[in-house]
Amino acid sequence: LAAIFVAQAAGIHLSFGHQLMIAFTLMITSKGVAAVPRASLIILIATADQFGLPTFVIAAILGIDELMDMARTSVNVIGNCLATVVVAKWEGEFDEEAPYREDTEQAI
């Protein structure tokens, strides 16, 4: 979506095929972005440069990327916590009664 914004802000028309190629490229290159702060801007700059889009427009995105980065980090943390619980349940190691026990040392 940000790459389309960059093109529109620069007055560049992208065909549907170009939009699909940009989306495909960003899907591949953005794997693992949530774990690295500000990595989305680097990937966006590299993709914009690859497709001949001006990179100076990305400076406008810099102001709101901090908020978006906080949301990405939150989703990443919640996803990691959920994955940990799911794997623990599959392995039979998750004790659902542990938080309700009086003796906390026994729960650990």
Residue, then its C-alpha position, 0 to 999 in steps of 0.5 A: l500500500a505504501a508503494i502505491f502511495v509513493a507512486q500516486a504522490a509522485g504522479i506516476h501511473l502504475s498498471f495493474g501488472h506493475q501493482l501486482m509485481i510490487a505487491f509480490t515483491l513486497m510480500i517476499t521481501s517483508k518476511g520477518v519485518a515485524a522483528v526488526p524496527r524500521a525495517s519496513l522503510i528500508i524494504l520500501i526504499a529498496t522496492a521503490d528504487q527497483f521499480g523506478l519510483p522516487t524515494f524522496v516521497i518516502a520521507a512523508i511516510l517516515g512521520i507515521d511509520e513510528l505508530m505503524d511500527m508500534a502496531r507491528t511490534s505489538v502484533n509480533v509479540i502477541g503472535n509469538c506468545l500465542a505460538t508458545v501457548v499452542v506448542a506447549k498445549w500440543e506437547g502437553e506441557f501447558d498447565e492451565e491450573a497453574p495461575y489459580r494455585e495458592d502455592t506458586e513454587q509448586a506451579i513453577 
